Structure formats: structure tokens, C-alpha cells
Amino acid sequence: MKYSRLTKEQFEEMKQEFINFLAAQSITAEEWDDIKKNNPKAAEEELDVFSDLIWEGVLNKVEFLEHFSANQIYLFHISEVTIHLIAIKVEHQGVDLTTRKGYSWLQTNLLDESVNIYTSSKALSEDRNKDVFALIKQGANITKGDLYQYFDKMVERK
């Protein structure tokens, strides 16, 4: 397994896609029930293959990720070969960026000397999706990139 198995909830949300996946392999509902009952190892392998297919499809489309912690925000823009980072670090006691109050503080105090903004870029490995998945496993969330693009324009003006 390349990524991780989907959760039970995710499988339930993707029930129709999983049925189509089994049908593409000419596995009927009755045969699937039989596999689960009599060959659980094969059933587990099918779940893993399906999970990897879903992850691959999702990861192929990822362009932006965000990761918030109490005093830092990491904003990623991912192209086919490069990952660009904008990091915002707040060195102000009592500010927690994961709260509405802390985030509001940042919005009104962006130019405060306790707010530092860094940028960086690096080449992705040969397996772009594995790199993206590693960031997601560390807590990053897939986004549309609005926050990245906002800070990208701000950094360009400096």
C-alpha cells in the first residue's frame, strides 16, 4: 500500500465508486460478500488497492496546502516539480493562530515586528504525490489557495 487505507466513513461516502471499482474487475456483490467471508486477506488487498487509487486521484489535483499550528502557518503551492512555501511565524506571547481570536490578531497585526514571513522553494522528489501525501499526514489540509495567493502578492510587494 502506497498511501493509507480510507476510513470506514470515507468508504461509505465512496460506496458507488467502490462498486464501480469491483465491477471493473468483474466482481459482483455476491462474489464480494464471498471474498470478504472466505478470503479476508484478498478483501483487505482490494480495499488497499481502491484506497491507493482514490488517493492518487486526489493527490494528482492538489495545488495548495495549509498547515496551522499555534504560532505558525505554512502555506504550500505545489506544481508538478516544485513546492513553494510561505511560512508565517508569530513570536507574540498569547497568540494562538489556531483560534479565531489569534487569527484575527494576525490579520490586524501583520506588520508587527513579532510577525515574520519567510519564503522557500524546493524541487519535489520523483514521486510528487508521495511528497504531497507526507505533508497531509503531518497535518496539512488541501485548500483552494486563497490564503497562499494573498500572502504571495504581499511578499511580492516587499
N, C-alpha and C positions, 0 to 999 in steps of 0.2 A: 504494500500500500504506500503510495507516494505522499498523500496528504493525511487526512484523518477521516474517520467514518462520520457520516452525517448523524445527527442526533435523531432520536425517535420522533421528535416533533418535526424536524426537517424532512424525514422520510414521509411522515403523514402529509405534510404540505406538498410533497412531490409525488404523491401516490400515483397520479396518472402518468407522470414521466417514468416512474419505475415500472409500471405496467407496460408501457411502450418499449422500455429497455428489455424487459423479459420477452415481449412479443417479437422483438427484432432478433432474438435468439431462438425463436420458435418454442418458447416455454409458455405453456398455458397456465391458467390459475390452478388447475388441479395438479399439474406437474410441479408447480412451485410449492404447493402445500406438501406434496410428497417429498420434495427435496428438503424442505425445512424439517420434516418429521424424520426422514430416514438417512439424510446425509447433511447434518448441520454444518459440517466443515465446508462443503460446497456452497451452501446457502450463505455462509459468512463471506466466502470469497466473492460471490455475486454482489453482496452488499458493499464490499470494499471496492470492487471494480466500478459499480454505479457511483459511489461516493467520489472516487477519483475523477470520473467523467464530469460530474457536476462541478466539482472544484475547478477542474481545468477550464470549463466553460466560463465560470465566474471570473477566475483569475486572468483569463485572456482579455477581459474587458476592463480590468481595474486600471484607472489612470491616477486616482488620488486616494491617499490615505491620511488619516489624522489620528494622533495619539495624544491624549491629555493625561497629565499627572498633576499633582498638587501645585508644583511650581514651574512646570514646563509644558510646552505644546510643541509637538513635532508634526510638521505638515510635509507630506511627500507628494511629489509629482513623478509618476513613473512612465517613462517612454519604453520603446522596445529594447533599448540598450543602456539607458541611463536612468539613475534615480536622483532627483533633485530634492534637497531638504531645506526647509526653512524652520529653524528652531527658535522659539521664544522662551526665554528664561526670566523668571521674576525672582529677584533676590530681596523681596519685601516681606518681612515677617507678618504672619497672619493672613496672607493672601493665598487662597486655595482655588486654583483655576478650574477645578472640577465642580465647583459650586457656582450657582447663578451670581451670587454676591462677588465672588472672586473674579469671575469672568467680566462682570460689569466694571469692577475696579480696573482691570486691564484695558478695557475699551476706553475709559476716561483718562487713563494714565500711561498711554503708550509711549509718550516721550519722557517719562520719569526715568531718572538715572538708574533706578533699580530694575529696569526692563532692558534686557539685552536680546538683540535679534542677530542670529547667525545664519549663514547660508553655506551649503556644501553640495557637491555633486560627486557621484562615483559611477563607474561602469557596473552594470549588473553582471552576474555570472552568466554562463551559457544557458542556465535554466532560470529564465526570468521569473516564471511562475512560482518556483520554489523560493526565490528571494522574497517575492511579494507575500507568499503564504507565511514565511518566517516572521514578517512584520505583523501580520494579522494574529498569529499565535502569541506574539508578545503584547497584544492588546490594541493594535491599530484597527481603526474602523474604515470601511470603504465609504467614500463620500463623492459628491459631485465636484468638489474642488473649489467651492466658493471662497472659503477661508484662505486656502493656498493662493488663489488668484488675487485676493485682496492684499495679502502681505507681499506677494510678488511685485505688485505695482508700487507698493510703498517702498520696498527695498530698492527698486529701480530708480526711484526719485532721489534717493540719498546720494 
